[in-house]
Amino acid sequence: MNKYVKEINGIRTEIIESRGVGTPVFIFHGNSSGASAYVDLLQSEVGDTYRLIAVSFPGHGESAYYREDVTEVTIEQLGEFTVDVVNSFGFDKYVLIGQSLGGHALLESLPAHSNAAGLVLVSSPPIALSRLGDAFLADPTDGLLFKGELSEQECARFGKAFVQTGSIDKLQELVTLIESTHPQFREQLGAGLGAGKVLDEVALLKQSDLPCLMLKGEFDRFLNSAYYDTLLNDDKIKADVITFPGAGHAIQVDLPTAFEVVVGQFIANVTSANVSKPAVASSQESQEVHVNG
């Protein structure tokens, strides 16, 4: 792996790359996480095959935060950041992976990702302001998602809400990322959401012809599983859904091997010369993956 800092619009940004030299794949994480949450994938066979590029959002991992006069953070703003990151590399073709908040950021910036070959949404179904109540369950962290300073106990409770079967070591890595996140980020993200600043991601996905794969954990404590069914019932949404039995919100932590297999297959499909849409299944159906993690 290669870890370095790249300046993106004046923000010193943490980047961790795999050693592969194939099609580039950009990975964007969720709230209070970071690029290092994808080390297993970067060090996998997929990472040896493709050029995986994991990115830490401002205020996450080892990335600097926004300037001091920023008072709120919106998903659209984070989406613009993903575009700035990708454009700074100048690739003709690439694949996008976004987990949770990172997936929503990619959805809200889809029109600007014109060179993307495919999109993987990990625990990140497209939402709209009017559909938030349908998509999300009651917050299992009791407000920690948008709280600034967190105690050691709160960071541990926050981390446990993301996983179902992940190892103690992997859980501690998540907790460490939560502890290192700039506290203003959570507060200012909450301010943006509280102001209703959410684009219609469902409409944006419908307008896109990008091959899309949605991954969901069977025991995700944040998302309403039935919401995915409403998306699949919309014939204008061209996407497949794969369920990971036994996984929570952070699928890559709970079932890293299964995650690697599914992501690797999708990347191979969408970067092949004769890719068809949808990119994984022959019809829009919810599937389950059974690979030991």
Disulfide bonds with the S-S distance in Angstrom:
none
